[in-house]
Amino acid sequence: MAFRYPAEWENQAATWLAFPHNKQNWYGERAVKIRKFYVELIRTISEFQCVNVLVPNQKFLTFDEKYAMADRPFPASFYNIKTDDIWIRDYGPFFMKKGNKTVICETVFNAWGAKFPPWKNDNLIPERIAETFEYPLAEKVPYIFEGGAIEVNGDGLGMTTLDCLIGKNRNKVEDLSKVIKALCKAFGLRALLILPRGLNGDHTDGHIDNVARFVAKDRVVMAWEASPRGKNHATLTEAKQLIEAFLKANYGKKAKVDTLPLPPQRTLPDGQILPASYMNFIYVNGGLIYPKYKCKNDKVAEEYFASVYPKRKIVGLDCRTVIEEGGSLHCMSKHESE
C-alpha cells in the first residue's frame, strides 16, 4: 500500500511546535517578545485543536506561561525533547498515512545547506517523536530536504523549488532525478512541479511555502508583486505561468490560480532581506491562521481567506517579531493529520 501525504486542510490530529530557547537567536527584548508570541500562538491554535510543544526541560516554562496556555478548549501538551531551533516545519516528521495508520517519514536535515549550525538535535526530531508516540518509521529519504520546501494537494500533486533540491551543501546536480523519484515515492505523488526559485532573500534557498499554496486540489494561491521594478516580479510571473499550466494539465478548466500581494519586504541594517509572505499561513480544524505585518495588505489577505473558506474562522497574528529570523507561522509549525 502506497503512502499518502494528506492536504493540510484535511482534519488534523495536532499541531506541533518547538518553543524558542536558542539564545544565539532570541536574546534580551527579542527573547521576551518571542516567548509572548509563542504563548499567543499556542492559545490561538488550542482554540481549534491539540497542540504538542517541544521544550528543552521541565522547568523551561514559567508559571504564568503555563497558566496562560491552560484554560483552552484543547490544552497544550509539552514534551521534553531538545531542539536546536524553532523551525519544526523543516526538520520535523512528515506524518504520512498508510491506509488509516500514521507512519513517520523523514528526510536529511542540515539547516538549509549548512547555513545555520548547529542542527544535530533537529535532525533527530522525527525519530524521537516516532519513539515517544510509538509511530512506525518509513524508509528514510536519503537526501537533504525540508518540510517547507514541499506543498501537496492530497490528490497526488506536489510543488517545490529547484534551489531546495540541489545546490551548495545540498544534493548534487547529477542526483536530481534520484531526488525527485525518492520524494514522489515518499509523498505518494504522481506529479511534482519544480519552480526555478523562491522569493528574493529567502535564506532557505526559496521554500515553496512563501511562494504558493494549494487551497483546494485544483486551486492555488500565490504571492504576487505587481510592479515590474520589484525584485520578486519576474520570479513570481514565471511561477504563475508554470503553476497555471501544471494545474490545467491535471484538472482542465477547473484549475484556478489566485494571487495575494506581498507585504512590504523589510531589509535589516546588515542588508538581510526578510521575506514576508501571506503564503505562510496554517490550517487548523475549523480555522485558518495567517501572518500579519501591520500593513494595508493584511486586510486584503484576510478578505481573500474568508472568501475561499467561508466556513472557517480566519485569525490573523502579528508576525513582525518572528520574521526577524526569516520565517513565519507555517515555518514554525508542523501539522499531524488525523
C-alpha distance (Angstrom), angle and dihedral (degrees) to the residues before:
residue distance angle dihedral
M1 . . .
A2 3.83 . .
F3 3.78 124.1 .
R4 3.79 121.1 -110.9
Y5 3.78 127.6 -157.6
P6 3.82 104.6 -153.1
A7 3.80 122.3 -135.4
E8 3.77 111.8 -100.7
W9 3.81 94.1 -118.2
E10 3.81 90.1 63.8
N11 3.81 118.1 98.9
Q12 3.78 113.0 -67.7
A13 3.79 132.0 -148.6
A14 3.81 94.0 -157.4
T15 3.78 149.5 -26.4
W16 3.81 116.9 -118.7
L17 3.82 123.4 -146.3
A18 3.81 136.5 174.2
F19 3.81 112.1 -143.0
P20 3.84 112.1 -129.6
H21 3.79 116.4 -106.4
N22 3.82 106.5 141.3
K23 3.82 104.7 120.6
Q24 3.78 90.6 -163.1
N25 3.81 88.3 69.3
W26 3.80 104.3 22.7
Y27 3.80 115.1 44.7
G28 3.79 138.1 139.6
E29 3.80 114.5 -9.9
R30 3.82 90.2 -6.9
A31 3.81 89.5 61.0
V32 3.80 90.9 51.1
K33 3.81 91.9 49.1
I34 3.81 96.1 46.6
R35 3.82 92.8 49.2
K36 3.81 90.1 52.2
F37 3.78 89.5 47.6
Y38 3.80 92.4 52.9
V39 3.79 92.2 49.3
E40 3.82 88.7 52.2
L41 3.81 91.3 46.2
I42 3.81 92.8 50.1
R43 3.80 91.1 46.9
T44 3.80 89.9 50.4
I45 3.81 96.6 48.5
S46 3.81 92.8 43.4
E47 3.78 89.7 61.2
F48 3.81 85.8 70.7
Q49 3.81 109.1 26.3
C50 3.80 148.3 -16.5
V51 3.80 119.7 -56.1
N52 3.80 123.2 -156.1
V53 3.80 113.3 -162.2
L54 3.80 128.1 -167.3
V55 3.82 114.4 -144.0
P56 3.83 129.4 177.7
N57 3.83 95.6 -124.4
Q58 3.81 143.9 -10.3
K59 3.80 94.8 -97.2
F60 3.79 96.4 48.9
L61 3.81 97.8 97.3
T62 3.80 120.5 65.8
F63 3.79 123.0 -126.7
D64 3.81 90.8 -110.2
E65 3.82 91.5 52.0
K66 3.79 92.4 49.8
Y67 3.80 91.3 46.6
A68 3.81 92.4 50.3
M69 3.79 91.3 52.9
A70 3.82 97.2 42.9
D71 3.79 104.2 70.1
R72 3.81 97.3 70.2
P73 3.83 137.1 113.6
F74 3.84 88.0 -111.4
P75 3.84 109.0 28.3
A76 3.79 113.9 -148.4
S77 3.80 122.2 -108.4
F78 3.81 120.3 -141.4
Y79 3.80 127.0 -150.6
N80 3.80 126.2 -168.1
I81 3.78 98.6 -129.3
K82 3.80 116.3 137.9
T83 3.80 119.7 -127.9
D84 3.79 134.2 -179.7
D85 3.80 98.7 -142.8
I86 3.81 141.7 4.5
W87 3.81 101.0 -110.0
I88 3.80 98.4 103.2
R89 3.80 91.8 156.6
D90 3.78 87.6 73.2
Y91 3.81 104.1 39.5
G92 3.80 100.7 24.4
P93 3.80 125.0 99.8
F94 3.78 123.9 -79.6
F95 3.80 104.4 -126.7
M96 3.79 101.3 -143.3
K97 3.77 129.1 -176.1
K98 3.78 124.1 -130.3
G99 3.77 101.3 -178.0
N100 3.81 103.5 -50.8
K101 3.79 94.6 -26.8
T102 3.80 125.4 99.7
V103 3.79 115.0 -128.9
I104 3.79 125.0 -178.6
C105 3.79 119.9 -130.8
E106 3.78 124.6 -171.9
T107 3.78 138.4 -170.7
V108 3.81 129.7 -161.7
F109 3.81 112.5 -80.9
N110 3.82 122.1 -160.9
A111 3.82 102.7 161.1
W112 3.80 98.8 -90.0
G113 3.76 99.7 -47.4
A114 3.82 96.4 -26.5
K115 3.82 92.5 -62.5
F116 3.80 100.3 130.4
P117 3.82 116.9 34.3
P118 2.94 141.5 -137.5
W119 3.81 106.1 56.7
K120 3.80 104.1 144.1
N121 3.82 94.9 109.3
D122 3.79 93.4 42.7
N123 3.79 92.2 53.3
L124 3.83 88.9 57.2
I125 3.81 97.0 50.9
P126 3.85 97.6 95.7
E127 3.79 91.5 54.3
R128 3.81 92.9 45.1
I129 3.79 93.2 50.6
A130 3.81 91.0 45.7
E131 3.81 89.6 52.0
T132 3.82 94.0 46.2
F133 3.82 94.0 49.5
E134 3.80 96.3 32.1
Y135 3.78 92.9 -121.7
P136 3.81 116.0 159.9
L137 3.80 116.3 -113.8
A138 3.78 120.4 -127.6
E139 3.78 120.8 -143.9
K140 3.80 107.7 -68.5
V141 3.80 117.5 -110.4
P142 3.83 100.4 -122.8
Y143 3.81 95.2 -146.6
I144 3.80 135.8 88.3
F145 3.79 109.8 -100.0
E146 3.81 139.7 136.6
G147 3.79 135.3 -140.7
G148 3.80 93.4 -120.6
A149 3.80 88.9 57.8
I150 3.82 95.0 67.8
E151 3.80 131.0 65.5
V152 3.82 121.1 -179.1
N153 3.80 136.3 -176.1
G154 3.81 98.6 -150.6
D155 3.80 89.3 -117.1
G156 3.78 100.3 84.9
L157 3.81 100.4 -79.9
G158 3.78 127.3 113.8
M159 3.80 139.4 176.3
T160 3.79 131.7 -153.7
T161 3.82 140.5 148.1
L162 3.79 128.7 -104.0
D163 3.81 96.1 -128.6
C164 3.81 89.7 60.3
L165 3.80 91.6 55.0
I166 3.80 102.1 47.5
G167 3.79 136.2 12.6
K168 3.78 144.4 84.6
N169 3.82 111.1 -9.2
R170 3.79 89.0 -3.4
N171 3.78 130.4 86.3
K172 3.81 121.2 -37.4
V173 3.79 119.2 -99.3
E174 3.79 90.9 -124.8
D175 3.83 89.7 56.8
L176 3.81 95.1 56.5
S177 3.80 95.8 107.2
K178 3.81 90.5 48.4
V179 3.81 91.3 49.9
I180 3.81 91.8 50.8
K181 3.79 92.1 47.5
A182 3.82 92.1 49.0
L183 3.80 93.4 48.8
C184 3.80 93.8 47.4
K185 3.80 90.3 50.4
A186 3.81 93.4 46.6
F187 3.82 95.1 47.7
G188 3.79 97.1 37.0
L189 3.82 93.7 -117.3
R190 3.78 127.3 162.4
A191 3.83 92.6 -171.4
L192 3.80 134.1 21.5
L193 3.82 120.8 -166.7
I194 3.80 111.8 -150.0
L195 3.80 113.5 -159.1
P196 3.82 115.5 -157.5
R197 3.82 96.2 -121.3
G198 3.79 147.3 -17.7
L199 3.79 134.3 -124.8
N200 3.77 121.6 -36.2
G201 3.81 111.3 -95.7
D202 3.81 96.1 14.5
H203 3.81 103.3 145.3
T204 3.81 90.8 -159.2
D205 3.83 85.5 74.2
G206 3.80 90.0 -103.9
H207 3.79 113.8 -46.0
I208 3.78 116.9 -152.4
D209 3.82 91.5 -130.6
N210 3.81 89.1 74.6
V211 3.81 93.0 47.0
A212 3.81 112.1 39.6
R213 3.82 139.9 -5.2
F214 3.77 135.0 -171.7
V215 3.81 113.3 -117.7
A216 3.83 92.0 177.1
K217 3.78 132.1 4.1
D218 3.83 90.8 -93.3
R219 3.82 99.7 29.6
V220 3.80 132.1 74.6
V221 3.79 132.5 -174.4
M222 3.78 117.2 -156.0
A223 3.79 139.9 -176.8
W224 3.78 115.8 -97.5
E225 3.78 139.4 -161.0
A226 3.79 111.6 -172.7
S227 3.79 99.0 -172.5
P228 3.83 112.8 91.0
R229 3.80 86.4 -146.2
G230 3.79 92.2 60.6
K231 3.81 117.0 108.3
N232 3.81 91.6 -128.9
H233 3.81 98.0 43.2
A234 3.81 98.8 93.8
T235 3.80 93.5 41.4
L236 3.80 93.9 50.6
T237 3.80 94.2 42.4
E238 3.80 90.2 55.3
A239 3.81 91.3 43.9
K240 3.81 91.4 52.9
Q241 3.79 92.1 53.5
L242 3.80 91.7 49.0
I243 3.80 94.2 46.8
E244 3.81 92.2 48.4
A245 3.79 91.6 51.8
F246 3.82 91.1 45.8
L247 3.80 94.0 52.0
K248 3.81 94.8 43.2
A249 3.80 90.6 51.4
N250 3.80 88.7 57.2
Y251 3.82 104.6 31.4
G252 3.79 106.3 18.5
K253 3.79 117.7 -154.6
K254 3.81 92.6 -3.4
A255 3.80 90.3 69.4
K256 3.80 116.7 107.6
V257 3.81 136.0 178.7
D258 3.82 119.9 -162.6
T259 3.80 127.7 -171.3
L260 3.79 134.2 -144.5
P261 3.82 121.1 -167.7
L262 3.76 116.4 -114.4
P263 3.80 118.7 -112.1
P264 3.83 113.3 -114.5
Q265 3.81 109.1 -69.7
R266 3.81 109.8 -123.6
T267 3.78 122.5 -146.6
L268 3.81 119.5 -154.6
P269 3.83 121.9 -137.3
D270 3.82 89.6 -100.2
G271 3.82 90.2 57.4
Q272 3.79 96.2 -104.4
I273 3.81 113.1 146.8
L274 3.80 118.5 -137.4
P275 3.83 106.5 -145.0
A276 3.81 100.4 -147.8
S277 3.80 115.0 -177.4
Y278 3.79 137.9 165.7
M279 3.81 87.7 -137.7
N280 3.80 87.4 81.4
F281 3.82 93.0 81.6
I282 3.80 124.9 128.2
Y283 3.79 134.5 -142.4
V284 3.79 124.2 -130.4
N285 3.79 127.9 177.0
G286 3.79 105.2 -72.9
G287 3.78 93.9 -3.9
L288 3.79 149.9 63.0
I289 3.80 125.2 -143.9
Y290 3.79 118.0 -157.6
P291 3.83 132.5 -175.8
K292 3.80 120.1 -106.1
Y293 3.80 125.5 -158.7
K294 3.83 102.2 -174.4
C295 3.79 95.4 -102.9
K296 3.80 136.9 115.6
N297 3.81 93.1 -98.2
D298 3.82 90.3 65.4
K299 3.79 88.5 77.9
V300 3.80 91.7 47.9
A301 3.80 89.7 54.4
E302 3.80 93.2 47.2
E303 3.81 92.5 50.6
Y304 3.80 91.6 47.7
F305 3.81 94.9 51.8
A306 3.82 90.6 45.8
S307 3.81 90.1 52.8
V308 3.80 93.4 50.1
Y309 3.81 94.8 43.0
P310 3.82 108.3 29.6
K311 3.82 91.2 163.7
R312 3.81 94.9 52.7
K313 3.79 124.8 82.7
I314 3.81 107.6 -119.0
V315 3.82 115.3 -145.7
G316 3.80 127.4 -178.9
L317 3.82 123.6 -155.3
D318 3.80 125.1 -164.9
C319 3.82 104.2 -114.4
R320 3.80 100.0 176.7
T321 3.81 91.5 113.0
V322 3.79 98.6 50.0
I323 3.83 94.4 42.8
E324 3.81 86.9 66.1
E325 3.81 85.7 77.6
G326 3.81 91.5 47.2
G327 3.80 103.3 -101.4
S328 3.77 145.1 78.4
L329 3.82 143.8 -166.0
H330 3.79 99.9 -43.2
C331 3.80 92.6 43.6
M332 3.80 93.0 54.0
S333 3.80 98.1 45.4
K334 3.79 139.0 60.5
H335 3.79 125.0 -157.2
E336 3.78 123.6 -139.3
S337 3.79 112.1 -159.2
E338 3.79 122.0 -141.9
